[in-house]
Amino acid sequence: MKPPKFDYLRARNAAEVLETLHQEGSEARVIAGGQSLMPMLNMRLARPAVLVDVMHVAEWQSISDTGSALRIGAAVRQVAVMRHASLGQRVPLLAAAMPWLGHEQTRSRGTLCGSVAHADPSAEVALVLTALQGSVHLRSRRKARTLPVAEFFTGMMATARADDEVIETISIPTARAGHGYAFREVARRHGDFAIVGCAAAAGPDDVRLAVAGVADTPRSVLLPADAKTWDDALDAFAWSLDARDDLHATARYRRELVRRLGRDVCLEAQQCRA
């Protein structure tokens, strides 16, 4: 299939992006790597009047370490994040998840911010952000604001981003002393979206488990450090996710993966505590 007709703007700077979004509103769509948006255009699930390309905006092409977080710009490709020299040390959970994010070909074009904007409930980047309680930095011509990831995702492929806003960066908290991290997922093939993905961050007093691929958004639960208490908590969490049958898996299978894979990931995170 072919996409509908649209105007194309290759933005030279952030101001040009923001002005276009201010003028066009819901008629404009931002494109970075295009790995999520282009299939939607080809299937005519998206029909923008203007496509705003942000990949050449210099101020959004960097990865900065603030000490407490890695701040990743909207024009940073996934392959650049994967090759970041200190990624494994600074954000080990993201380093563990990156090889599962699509395929080598898509990682060479796609961006982390684009994945977050797409808001697929099975996506690995959203899962890591949820486990680490990261933030999304939004900007319009009128103002800039920062949302915790729990407030940003509002439903399946739905977010709190306004029509005149762009995700300029995301903040992913860096590893904390005395904490361990682990990631696992089950998919039909490596690189496919997860049937269920689990990410855990374990501290001395508790473990935060995040799950993707079950509910309309990634969800998390805080478990006590004592693994003997987990079974009932994981069972209650699995039932709270409103799992549904689809062509990939049954709701029962997904809930069972949350219980079993979730427990394994939490134990692994505890064993990795530094």
N, C-alpha and C positions, 0 to 999 in steps of 0.2 A: 504494500500500500504506500501511497504518497501522502505527505503532510499537506494540510490546507495552506493557502498563501499567507505569508506574513512579511512584515518589514523586519530587517535585520540591522542591529546597531552593534558595532564593535567598539565598546566603550574604551576611551583613553584614560579615564581617571574615575575615582569614586563619585565626584561631583556630577559627572555626566550620567552615571547610573542612577543616582538619586533623583536628579531632575527628570529623567525619563519616567521613572516609576511614579513620581509625583504627578506628572502630566497624564500618564496613561492608566494608572491604577490597575484594576483587574484585567485590563486588556493587554498588559505586558507580562512576560515571563522571563525570568533570569535563567541563563544557561551558562554552565561552566564546562565540565567535561562532557555533559550531554548523555551519559550512559543510562540515566533514568528517563530524562525528558524526551530524547529522540524516539524511543519506541512509542511513547505516549503520543507524540506528534504523528508518527506514521500510522498509528491506529486511530488517529483523530479523537483521542480521549482528551487532548488539550488543543485548543484553538486560539492561540494568542494573536493579537494584531501586530505586536512588536516582540521580537526576541532580542534580549539584551545580553550580549556576550561579555562576561566579566573576567575572562582569563588573561587579559592584557592589562589589568589594573594593578600597577606596581605595588601599591600599598597593601594589597591583599595577597601577595605572593610569598609571604614569609612565615616561618615558624619561630616563635619567640618563647623563651623560657622565663617565666615571671618568678620562678622560685617555687611557688606553690602549684603551678599549672603550666602545661604547654598550651600556647595560644596559636591556633592554626587558622590561617587566612582562607578566604573563600576561593582563591585561585591556586591553592596548593594541591598538586596532584597526589593521589594515594601512593604512588610509587615513591614520591619524594618523602612522604611521611615514613614509609616502610624502610627507606634507606637512611633515615636520620640517625646520625652517629650515636646519639645517646638514648635512643628510643627505648631499648631494652632495659636500660638502667633507670630512666626517668619515669616511663609509663609502661611497666612490664605487661600489664593487662592488654593494652592496645597492641603491643608488639606480638603478643600471643594470638590476638584476633585477626591481625592484618592478613596473614596467609589464607584465611578463610573468606576474605572479602572479594568475591567475584573471582576473576582469573587474571593472569598476567596482562593480557591484552586490555581488559577493562580498567585495571589499576593504573595503566600507563596514561589513561585519559581522565578517569573519574576523580572526583574530589571528595574529601570527607564532609565538607559543608554541604555539597550537593546531595549526598546520601542522607544527611540530617534533614535537609529541606524536603526531600521526597517522602520521608516519614513512613517507610515501609516497616510494618511491625516485626518483620523477621530480620531486619538489617543489623549487622554486627556493630557498626559505629554507634548507633542509637543504644544498643545493649551495653556497650562499654561506658558510654556517657551516663547511663542510668545506674550502673553498678558503682561508678565513682562519684556520682552526684555532680556532674559537670554542668556547664552553663553555655547558653547560646547568646551571642551578642548581635543585636539587631540595630539597624540604622535606617532612618528615613531622612528626608530633607529637613524635617521639623525637629527631630530629636534622635537620640541614641538610647537604647535600653538593654538591660541584661535580664534574661529569664533563666531560672533553674530549669534543668531539663524536664523535671516532672511537670512543670507548668507549660513547657513549650509544646510537647506532644499532646494533642487533644483528641485524637481518634485515628482510625486507619487512614494513612496518607493525609492527615489533617493536622495543622499546627496553629499556634497562636500568632503567627506572622501576619501582619496587616498587608494589604495590597501594595502599599507604597514603601514597604520595608524590604531590605535585603539582609541575609545573614552575612555579616562581614567577617566574623571569626567565631570559632568555638573554643572554649577553655576546658581542657581535660586535666583534672588534678593529677599531680605527680605522686610517685610512691612515697609512702610514709614509713618512717623507721618503726620496726616491730610489726609490720603488716605483711601479709602474703596475698598473692593474687593468682587466679586460675581461670581458664576459659576452655569450654568444650561446646561442640554442637553436633547435632545429627541432621544430615541432609541426604537427599537421594544420591547426589553426586557431590564431590568436593567442588566448592565454588558456587553451588546453587544456594538459594536462600534457605535458611535453616528451617527444618520442621520444628525443632526446638533448639534454642541456644541458651547456654547458661554461663554467667560470669559471676565470680565471687571475689570479694575483698574482705579478708579476715584480719581483725585486730586482736588485741589481748582480751577484750571483753565480749566481743560479738562478731558476727559474720553477716555481711550484706550479700544476699543472693539476688541477682537480676535474671529475668527470664524473657526471651523473645520468641516470637513465632506462635504464641498461644492466644494472647488477648489482642485487642485492637492497637495497643501500645506496649512497649516494653514495661514490665512491672518489677518491683523489687520487694523483698521482705527482709527484716532484720531478725536474725536468729541469735540466741545466746551462744556463748563459746562452747558449752557442754553439748557434745554431739548426741548424748543420750536423750536429749529433749527434742531432737529434730523431727522425728517421724510424724508426730501429731501436727506439728507446725507446718511441715511440708505438705501434709495431706490437706490441711485447711487452706494453705496457699494455693495448691493445685486446683482445688474446687472453686476458689474465688476468682479464677482467671477466665471463666466463661468460655472454655475451650469448645470448638465446634468441629464437626466432621467436614472434611473436604477430600479432594481427589488424592491428596498426598498422605493423609493420615486421619485416623479417627480421633475424636475428642478423648476417648479412654486412653489411647496410646500416648497422646500428648501429656495428659495428666500423669501417666506412669513415668514418662521421661522426666517430668519436673521432679517427681519424688526421687527417682533413682539417680539420674544424671545430676540433679541438684545437690543431692547428698555427696556424691563423689567429688564434685567441683568444690564444695565447701571444705571437705576434708583435705583436698589437694592444696587449697589456699592456706589452710592452717599449717600444713607441712612446709609451705614455702615461706613462712614468716621469717624475716631477717632480724 
